[in-house]
Amino acid sequence: MRKFFFVLLALVAFASVAAAQPKAIGARIGNYGLDVSYENYVGDNDFLEFELGLDNVFNSDAFHLDGVYNIVIARPDWTAEGQWGFYAGPGASVAVWDTVEGENVVYAGLLGNVGLEYVFDIPLQLSVSLRPRLMFGDGKVRRNGLLTLGLGVRYMF
């Protein structure tokens, strides 16, 4: 019974800390497709970023799920209003892509993320990021998106 209350207390504490942290939801569009994006800040600066995206939106059924732990490297004071931030971090990705034969192949891999964001005084965040990835699956290594550049627009709450 004590273990149950300890686990319950730990879950309540985690939920209250997670609920108190800033979050953002929006979209990220890049040269490989369109993503629905969600961010949850951890501590003062670092944030988790999750994205569900469609690759080659108009001619493919391919999609991916990315998870990245971003570490804020610097917050320069370039403007009197708003807040700038440089960030970078490692992540993982799972994707389903079409093959030439029309079959779906599941790939899993590693990715990196380097970006610059600007948070306005209103609850709006703009970001630009470079996200290289290396995917493994179907006995192949796929260097999909070594120069994947994306623009993010998110609502902060």
Steps between C-alpha positions, in 0.01 A plus 500: 500500500787736575647437156167588341484834683863575417440433129178704510680790670781486241248504213313797647826689551610427141162604360501828694851587381418405139177702511683808623752502214439701180374309197459576132298344220512578131655395172844457347535508124818386334642390171379142568146564620264637761508417873262555789726615781474493881756638746516462877764687696699307762649725765585858408644458152503147359198363316365181349372524144271242339389511139272287287553574135411411147793462263454623143145608582358501147642179353560249780341315789822522704498637853736532796502559876792694647598558862779743590650618830612859429750678722491879488858609441455878518231765543648814337345835586468635146167679535326697773187288463460126454761233563756332273645153552762276339444129563632160397435143596484131416192304410346189351266442209269227373374519142296303250601560140383362168740295293521499122297178502219673692568326833523680833830465687552599863819689576640607837788733555684779671476869433650824615343842527658847492280806499422861577169611649329828577215524749292816463341685793173352376474117523663440159826322429689489170796268444735386229690175543733260322419134570731238347393137542641153438240223461538120510257245359442235233870412514589850381635820647313804379655842537163668462509871551863571579418863427139514620418862571170584671298804603284467811199707606356417843249633752649520853286422803 
